[in-house]
């Protein structure tokens, strides 16, 4: 009975260590990334990057290629048709 108890403890201990080496490390990595994004300085950096990208987009003459515009137009028309069929 003692041997069974010791073997069971050993197995649970090894599973616990394995869990912390695999999932625990990933969880700590994800928590670190979240803390990075939650800091006030990094939020400001991200906002500034978004503003720069918006400025660049406004300066462009055309946002879409003709093919993309045609696909979006067909999709919107299909949505309009489905919405009108619902009413």
MMTF fields as JSON, N, C-alpha, C and O atoms, coordinates in Angstrom:
{
  "mmtfVersion": "1.0.0",
  "mmtfProducer": "UNKNOWN",
  "numBonds": 347,
  "numAtoms": 348,
  "numGroups": 87,
  "numChains": 1,
  "numModels": 1,
  "chainsPerModel": [1],
  "groupsPerChain": [87],
  "chainIdList": ["A"],
  "bondAtomList": [4, 2, 8, 6, 12, 10, 16, 14, 20, 18, 24, 22, 28, 26, 32, 30, 36, 34, 40, 38, 44, 42, 48, 46, 52, 50, 56, 54, 60, 58, 64, 62, 68, 66, 72, 70, 76, 74, 80, 78, 84, 82, 88, 86, 92, 90, 96, 94, 100, 98, 104, 102, 108, 106, 112, 110, 116, 114, 120, 118, 124, 122, 128, 126, 132, 130, 136, 134, 140, 138, 144, 142, 148, 146, 152, 150, 156, 154, 160, 158, 164, 162, 168, 166, 172, 170, 176, 174, 180, 178, 184, 182, 188, 186, 192, 190, 196, 194, 200, 198, 204, 202, 208, 206, 212, 210, 216, 214, 220, 218, 224, 222, 228, 226, 232, 230, 236, 234, 240, 238, 244, 242, 248, 246, 252, 250, 256, 254, 260, 258, 264, 262, 268, 266, 272, 270, 276, 274, 280, 278, 284, 282, 288, 286, 292, 290, 296, 294, 300, 298, 304, 302, 308, 306, 312, 310, 316, 314, 320, 318, 324, 322, 328, 326, 332, 330, 336, 334, 340, 338, 344, 342],
  "bondOrderList": [1, 1, 1, 1, 1, 1, 1, 1, 1, 1, 1, 1, 1, 1, 1, 1, 1, 1, 1, 1, 1, 1, 1, 1, 1, 1, 1, 1, 1, 1, 1, 1, 1, 1, 1, 1, 1, 1, 1, 1, 1, 1, 1, 1, 1, 1, 1, 1, 1, 1, 1, 1, 1, 1, 1, 1, 1, 1, 1, 1, 1, 1, 1, 1, 1, 1, 1, 1, 1, 1, 1, 1, 1, 1, 1, 1, 1, 1, 1, 1, 1, 1, 1, 1, 1, 1],
  "groupList": [{"groupName": "UNK", "atomNameList": ["N", "CA", "C", "O"], "elementList": ["N", "C", "C", "O"], "formalChargeList": [0, 0, 0, 0], "bondAtomList": [1, 0, 2, 1, 3, 2], "bondOrderList": [1, 1, 2], "singleLetterCode": "X", "chemCompType": "L-PEPTIDE LINKING"}],
  "groupTypeList": [0, 0, 0, 0, 0, 0, 0, 0, 0, 0, 0, 0, 0, 0, 0, 0, 0, 0, 0, 0, 0, 0, 0, 0, 0, 0, 0, 0, 0, 0, 0, 0, 0, 0, 0, 0, 0, 0, 0, 0, 0, 0, 0, 0, 0, 0, 0, 0, 0, 0, 0, 0, 0, 0, 0, 0, 0, 0, 0, 0, 0, 0, 0, 0, 0, 0, 0, 0, 0, 0, 0, 0, 0, 0, 0, 0, 0, 0, 0, 0, 0, 0, 0, 0, 0, 0, 0],
  "groupIdList": [1, 2, 3, 4, 5, 6, 7, 8, 9, 10, 11, 12, 13, 14, 15, 16, 17, 18, 19, 20, 21, 22, 23, 24, 25, 26, 27, 28, 29, 30, 31, 32, 33, 34, 35, 36, 37, 38, 39, 40, 41, 42, 43, 44, 45, 46, 47, 48, 49, 50, 51, 52, 53, 54, 55, 56, 57, 58, 59, 60, 61, 62, 63, 64, 65, 66, 67, 68, 69, 70, 71, 72, 73, 74, 75, 76, 77, 78, 79, 80, 81, 82, 83, 84, 85, 86, 87],
  "secStructList": [7, 2, 2, 2, 2, 2, 2, 2, 2, 2, 2, 2, 2, 2, 2, 2, 2, 2, 2, 0, 0, 0, 0, 0, 2, 2, 2, 2, 2, 2, 2, 2, 2, 2, 2, 2, 2, 2, 1, 2, 2, 2, 2, 2, 2, 2, 2, 2, 2, 2, 2, 2, 2, 2, 2, 2, 2, 2, 2, 7, 1, 7, 1, 1, 7, 2, 2, 2, 2, 2, 2, 2, 2, 2, 2, 2, 2, 2, 2, 2, 2, 2, 2, 2, 2, 2, 7],
  "xCoordList": [0.819, 0.0, 0.865, 0.531, 1.981, 2.864, 3.467, 3.596, 3.827, 4.445, 3.452, 3.813, 2.197, 1.161, 1.006, 0.916, 0.976, 0.841, 2.023, 1.814, 3.224, 4.406, 4.427, 4.784, 4.049, 3.996, 2.941, 3.173, 1.808, 0.745, 1.214, 0.979, 1.86, 2.398, 3.422, 3.428, 4.282, 5.292, 4.647, 5.073, 3.634, 2.944, 2.281, 2.421, 1.575, 0.929, 1.953, 1.734, 3.055, 4.112, 4.684, 4.902, 4.931, 5.462, 4.463, 4.858, 3.191, 2.161, 2.12, 2.003, 2.216, 2.216, 3.408, 3.247, 4.576, 5.78, 5.664, 6.011, 5.186, 5.009, 4.026, 4.258, 2.936, 1.949, 2.579, 2.366, 3.348, 3.967, 5.054, 5.27, 5.731, 6.766, 6.17, 6.805, 4.977, 4.374, 3.376, 3.632, 2.26, 1.206, 1.555, 1.203, 2.224, 2.591, 3.505, 3.345, 4.453, 5.356, 4.598, 4.847, 3.681, 2.875, 1.987, 1.836, 1.407, 0.556, 1.355, 0.882, 2.554, 3.39, 3.768, 3.827, 4.022, 4.366, 3.191, 3.376, 2.003, 0.81, 0.543, 0.191, 0.701, 0.507, 1.498, 1.147, 2.736, 3.739, 3.365, 3.544, 2.847, 2.417, 1.25, 1.198, 0.313, -0.825, -0.366, -0.857, 0.561, 1.09, 1.785, 1.704, 2.471, 3.149, 2.141, 2.38, 1.02, 0.029, -0.792, -1.368, -0.854, -1.644, -0.9, -1.515, 0.4, 1.136, 0.758, 0.498, 0.731, 0.289, 1.184, 0.697, 2.475, 3.417, 3.142, 3.118, 2.936, 2.696, 1.331, 1.167, 0.36, -0.94, -0.777, -1.354, -0.001, 0.237, 0.987, 0.683, 1.962, 2.711, 1.766, 1.829, 0.902, -0.047, -1.013, -1.314, -1.499, -2.392, -1.699, -2.291, -0.45, 0.287, 0.5, 0.42, 0.77, 0.93, -0.369, -0.352, -1.495, -2.79, -3.05, -3.528, -2.742, -2.927, -2.066, -2.53, -0.832, 0.05, -0.506, -0.49, -0.995, -1.564, -2.816, -3.041, -3.63, -4.817, -4.426, -5.056, -3.398, -2.921, -2.432, -2.733, -1.687, -1.208, -2.38, -2.346, -3.406, -4.561, -5.326, -5.821, -5.43, -6.149, -5.41, -6.038, -4.104, -3.307, -3.384, -3.106, -3.754, -3.845, -5.037, -6.062, -4.879, -5.967, -7.029, -8.222, -6.598, -7.528, -7.178, -6.016, -8.192, -7.976, -7.99, -7.241, -8.843, -9.068, -8.673, -8.677, -8.337, -8.147, -9.534, -10.523, -9.601, -10.896, -11.535, -12.749, -10.716, -11.238, -11.819, -12.899, -11.104, -11.598, -12.891, -13.828, -12.938, -14.137, -15.327, -16.442, -15.092, -16.164, -16.667, -17.875, -15.753, -16.152, -16.96, -17.971, -16.515, -17.228, -18.599, -19.582, -18.665, -19.944, -20.915, -22.088, -20.454, -21.311, -21.785, -22.941, -20.883, -21.246, -22.303, -23.263, -22.133, -23.093, -24.442, -25.485, -24.43, -25.689, -26.406, -27.631, -25.638, -26.234, -26.852, -27.947, -26.151, -26.698, -27.983, -28.953, -27.995, -29.2, -30.37, -31.493, -30.091, -31.154, -31.688, -32.902, -30.794, -31.24, -32.029, -33.016, -31.611, -32.333, -33.712, -34.687, -33.786, -35.084, -36.007, -37.222, -35.453, -36.261, -36.8, -37.865, -36.081, -36.518, -37.728, -38.58, -37.801, -38.924, -40.045, -41.097],
  "yCoordList": [-1.189, 0.0, 1.257, 2.244, 1.222, 2.388, 2.665, 3.822, 1.634, 1.792, 2.441, 3.334, 1.988, 2.585, 4.073, 4.899, 4.406, 5.801, 6.638, 7.743, 6.153, 6.882, 7.038, 8.097, 5.993, 6.07, 7.093, 7.855, 7.107, 8.053, 9.483, 10.365, 9.715, 11.045, 11.467, 12.615, 10.542, 10.827, 11.183, 12.13, 10.436, 10.708, 12.078, 12.85, 12.399, 13.706, 14.838, 15.892, 14.615, 15.628, 15.848, 16.991, 14.773, 14.896, 15.577, 16.38, 15.267, 15.937, 17.424, 18.262, 17.75, 19.144, 19.893, 21.004, 19.313, 19.944, 20.087, 21.131, 19.064, 19.117, 20.21, 20.935, 20.333, 21.375, 22.762, 23.617, 22.985, 24.297, 24.586, 25.743, 23.571, 23.787, 24.101, 24.787, 23.617, 23.844, 24.997, 26.074, 24.772, 25.772, 26.973, 28.105, 26.745, 27.842, 28.843, 30.051, 28.359, 29.261, 30.088, 31.286, 29.46, 30.185, 31.217, 32.329, 30.869, 31.819, 33.026, 34.159, 32.793, 33.916, 34.796, 36.019, 34.177, 34.932, 35.801, 36.965, 35.245, 36.002, 37.12, 38.228, 36.858, 37.904, 39.041, 40.21, 38.702, 39.73, 40.596, 41.813, 39.982, 40.751, 41.661, 42.805, 41.16, 41.996, 43.19, 44.303, 42.965, 44.062, 45.089, 46.291, 44.604, 45.493, 46.401, 47.601, 45.839, 46.63, 47.515, 48.507, 47.176, 47.97, 49.194, 50.068, 49.273, 50.409, 51.676, 51.633, 52.789, 54.058, 54.494, 55.015, 54.28, 54.683, 53.925, 54.519, 52.623, 51.813, 52.094, 51.965, 52.47, 52.863, 54.115, 54.206, 55.078, 56.301, 56.016, 56.603, 55.121, 54.746, 54.123, 54.445, 53.243, 52.586, 53.598, 53.529, 54.532, 55.576, 56.399, 56.704, 56.758, 57.558, 56.783, 57.361, 55.484, 54.666, 54.619, 54.706, 54.48, 54.454, 55.792, 55.83, 56.885, 58.215, 58.375, 58.908, 57.924, 58.018, 57.215, 57.675, 56.022, 55.192, 55.836, 55.764, 56.465, 57.155, 58.335, 58.579, 59.064, 60.182, 59.679, 60.275, 58.594, 58.013, 57.562, 57.73, 56.996, 56.532, 57.692, 57.588, 58.802, 59.97, 60.575, 61.104, 60.505, 61.087, 60.282, 60.813, 59.022, 58.188, 58.626, 59.065, 58.495, 58.863, 57.771, 58.058, 56.521, 55.39, 54.415, 54.049, 54.0, 53.032, 51.605, 50.748, 51.364, 50.014, 49.873, 50.839, 48.665, 48.381, 48.208, 48.049, 48.24, 48.098, 46.754, 46.663, 45.716, 44.383, 44.329, 43.775, 44.904, 44.928, 45.729, 45.321, 46.871, 47.7, 46.952, 47.054, 46.205, 45.446, 44.35, 44.145, 43.648, 42.596, 43.158, 42.58, 44.264, 44.879, 45.354, 45.2, 45.931, 46.4, 45.239, 45.364, 44.12, 42.941, 42.416, 42.022, 42.416, 41.951, 42.855, 42.364, 44.167, 45.114, 44.967, 44.991, 44.818, 44.633, 43.364, 43.344, 42.305, 41.056, 41.244, 40.748, 41.958, 42.231, 43.045, 42.754, 44.064, 44.882, 44.026, 44.177, 43.124, 42.256, 41.361, 41.203, 40.764, 39.888, 40.656, 40.144, 41.879, 42.692, 43.092, 43.109, 43.409, 43.788, 42.57, 42.717, 41.368, 40.158, 39.816, 39.21, 40.194, 39.915, 40.76, 40.32, 41.962, 42.865, 42.555, 43.187],
  "zCoordList": [0.0, 0.0, 0.0, -0.655, 0.736, 0.786, -0.588, -0.987, -1.295, -2.611, -3.571, -4.338, -3.523, -4.358, -4.045, -4.954, -2.768, -2.339, -2.84, -3.343, -2.718, -3.167, -4.684, -5.2, -5.384, -6.842, -7.287, -8.225, -6.626, -6.953, -6.7, -7.526, -5.588, -5.295, -6.339, -6.783, -6.727, -7.733, -9.071, -9.732, -9.469, -10.736, -10.69, -11.639, -9.634, -9.528, -9.514, -10.112, -8.838, -8.805, -10.203, -10.605, -10.948, -12.299, -13.235, -14.081, -13.095, -13.896, -13.559, -14.453, -12.279, -11.846, -12.435, -12.94, -12.38, -12.928, -14.441, -14.993, -15.107, -16.557, -16.951, -17.918, -16.211, -16.482, -16.363, -17.223, -15.309, -15.113, -16.136, -16.496, -16.601, -17.605, -18.976, -19.777, -19.255, -20.567, -20.507, -21.044, -19.865, -19.84, -18.968, -19.302, -17.891, -17.004, -17.682, -17.506, -18.448, -19.165, -20.193, -20.335, -20.907, -21.893, -21.217, -21.724, -20.097, -19.377, -18.907, -19.001, -18.405, -17.977, -19.16, -19.035, -20.304, -21.506, -21.949, -22.305, -21.928, -22.318, -21.323, -21.727, -20.045, -19.034, -19.233, -19.073, -19.582, -19.838, -21.019, -20.98, -22.072, -23.249, -22.907, -23.36, -22.108, -21.713, -20.883, -21.069, -19.979, -19.176, -20.061, -19.812, -21.099, -22.032, -22.722, -22.861, -23.154, -23.867, -22.94, -23.387, -21.662, -20.732, -20.208, -19.597, -20.432, -19.902, -20.666, -21.869, -19.966, -20.529, -21.69, -22.693, -21.551, -22.597, -23.894, -24.972, -23.788, -24.983, -25.603, -26.816, -24.796, -25.335, -26.183, -27.267, -25.706, -26.47, -27.769, -28.808, -27.709, -28.916, -29.934, -31.12, -29.482, -30.382, -30.986, -32.178, -30.182, -30.695, -31.766, -32.802, -31.52, -32.499, -33.801, -34.885, -33.701, -34.903, -35.706, -36.933, -35.005, -35.687, -36.362, -37.496, -35.681, -36.279, -37.526, -38.534, -37.469, -38.642, -39.817, -40.959, -39.526, -40.585, -41.175, -42.383, -40.327, -40.837, -41.716, -42.745, -41.319, -42.146, -43.507, -44.541, -43.497, -44.75, -45.622, -46.842, -45.01, -45.779, -46.386, -47.508, -45.657, -46.162, -47.349, -48.266, -47.34, -48.415, -49.71, -50.785, -49.618, -50.814, -51.655, -51.133, -52.968, -53.864, -53.901, -53.802, -54.043, -54.09, -52.985, -52.805, -52.251, -51.189, -51.727, -51.26, -52.702, -53.184, -54.643, -55.407, -55.004, -56.424, -57.044, -56.329, -58.368, -59.037, -58.715, -58.531, -58.65, -58.337, -56.931, -56.724, -55.96, -54.584, -54.484, -53.798, -55.169, -55.141, -55.728, -55.218, -56.795, -57.427, -56.486, -56.365, -55.821, -54.882, -53.713, -53.314, -53.181, -52.061, -52.51, -51.786, -53.703, -54.231, -54.403, -54.052, -54.934, -55.099, -53.747, -53.596, -52.768, -51.432, -50.803, -50.21, -50.928, -50.358, -51.058, -50.404, -52.363, -53.094, -52.661, -52.542, -52.425, -51.965, -50.579, -50.312, -49.699, -48.369, -48.46, -47.76, -49.32, -49.51, -49.965, -49.483, -50.903, -51.41, -50.316, -50.186, -49.513, -48.427, -47.388, -46.858, -47.088, -46.103, -46.63, -45.879, -47.908, -48.462, -48.536, -48.41, -48.737, -48.758, -47.368, -47.248, -46.337, -44.966, -44.585, -43.814, -45.12, -44.793, -45.68, -45.588]
}
